[in-house]
Amino acid sequence: MINIVYRLKSPKFFEESIDEIELDGVVVRPTYLSICQADQRYYQGSRPAEILDKKLPMALIHEGIGEVVFDSEDNFKSGDKVVMIPNTPFGGDVCRANYSYKSKFRGSGFDGFTSDLIKMESDRVIRIPDDFNLHVSAFIELISVAYQGISKFEEICVTPKDVLGVWGDGNLGFITTLLLKEMFPQSKVIIFGKHQDNLDLFSFADEVYRIHDVPDDLVVDHGFECVGSSASQSAVDQMINIINPQGTINLFGVSEYPIPINTRLILEKGLTVQGNSRSEREDFIGVVDLLSKNPRLFTYLEKLITNVCEINSLDDLKEAFDKDYISKFGKTILKWNK
């Protein structure tokens, strides 16, 4: 079957190419996609030149849903709505597939979801209910990243979870705070951020603080860093200073450059630092189940959507990326009409 793939050839320049797609496994037609900061780094050319030379041309986008067109094993019916899992394991490993060097990740090393059709293995798609909010469902992958990190945190923490702190008032901070309140309803969840306009949206948090206006006597049991870039240095430093002994520091933010960390205080307090990246099938299943049982979460998550762009051409795709780039907060959703 003929398939058209829309790849980023060089920063800010997309091109179409015709590929052949085999009718085996599950063939999905994308319907709603979501732009991630990682996609923007490729589009803007802000990744190191050697990385761009190695990975481009490449189809972007790793967050999205679609409808099943064909399934060779008849596990799915034509028209089933599914969320697509971008992480693709290759071979067994002792670690989770989302941390394995043997795995490949769509939109980072091989083609993402900007094409007419996507061929996937049956375990890389998960059916979603027909009544799900499709705009929010487009970024279930991002929600699953927070879910994965929180699930790992629950496995390793050894001290009480009375007070949980989240640093970062962006998309991931919003989602992490919301999930922590849902998954640990007895815990006090505090959000620490920099932008008051963003912090005003965290109505579900128990307390809200700007990072330069934190009470001297405030302490948290565990911290979640959702800042990223060079700004994560000050966030982690503040977290280390106000966290209780034997707490956990859960890192989510991505930085292109190394940042210094106060290891002396980490040792003195006996802190556990845990890195979190990407997610796997069980995390997607957990998110779909959580949203199914708590549909009111869609009301909060809908607040993240700042742009919905219909994509009928490469010019539309470029315009959507440009519009997303100037948005200070929230998600840009692509209604994929290609």
Summary of the structure (lengths in Angstrom):
residues: 338
radius of gyration: 20.1
end to end distance: 15.9
largest distance: 64.1
contacts: 1126
relative contact order: 0.16
helix: 33%
strand: 29%
